Amino acid sequence: MFIGGFQKFTLIDYPGKIAAVVFTMGCNFRCPYCHNPEIVDPKKINYENKIKAEETLEFLSCRKNDLDGVCITGGEPTLQPGLIEFVKKIKDLGFLIKIDTNASHPKIVEDLSQKKLVDYWAVDLKTSPEKYKALTKKENIAENISASIDLITKSDAEMELRTTVVPGIVEVDDFDEMINWVNRINPKTFSKLYRYSIQGFRPEITLNKEFKKVKPHSREDLDNIMEKIKKHCGNVVVLD
């Protein structure tokens, strides 16, 4: 496990729970609007600042009565070769587990789901399937994401979909195809969701400096997106 950060307390990262947050380093995507360049860009990662997994587990073992769960985020957690073993150790301590993922590694999602190690998945659905290849420069990426979403839908875990609405990456009209895509993956996915989160783009910190010049979508645009998704999902929130 390459842990680059550890937040000992949060009330917002795991809905309805008191949690700690583990930040894994590295990502297989290079989304130009990413607000954590020091986590995803190999040139900016501080490899000397690695936190030992044992230190994290030692802290958690002393907080069994104070925390409900642990959020594992990134970067992209499913890249970590020791993820399953690490999650199992946390689970054995009695904590709930939430994983934030771009859903690009369905094999890891499947392994974690079969072992019932994850209680809550937050999947970043970044854009329409047609635009994913251009965004990520990866073949078959939409197919991998589809497989992951289907696996989570069929599991016992809770699931959240979330999209950061970035002009040029995802537009209001793209959500029609995104909704159709999710329904094609599994018609039960929307009814399964704990919530769909629509996140407004913030240009203050971006992986690609050019995206600092991008004007975010208006609140009206975000509300229009919310209304589209509400026809399929009962719990839709706008975070701007």
Secondary structure, 3 states (H helix, E strand, C coil): CCEEEEEEEECCCCCCCCEEEEEECCCCCCCCCCCCHHHHCCCCCCHHHCECHHHHHHHHHCCCCCCCEEEEECCCHHHCCCHHHHHHHHHHCCCEEEEEECCCCHHHHHHHHHCCCCCEEEEECCCCHHHHHHHHCCCCHHHHHHHHHHHHHHCCCEEEEEEEECCCCCCCCHHHHHHHHHHHHCCCHHHHCCEEEEEECCCCCCCCHHHHHCCCCCHHHHHHHHHHHHCCCCCEEEEC
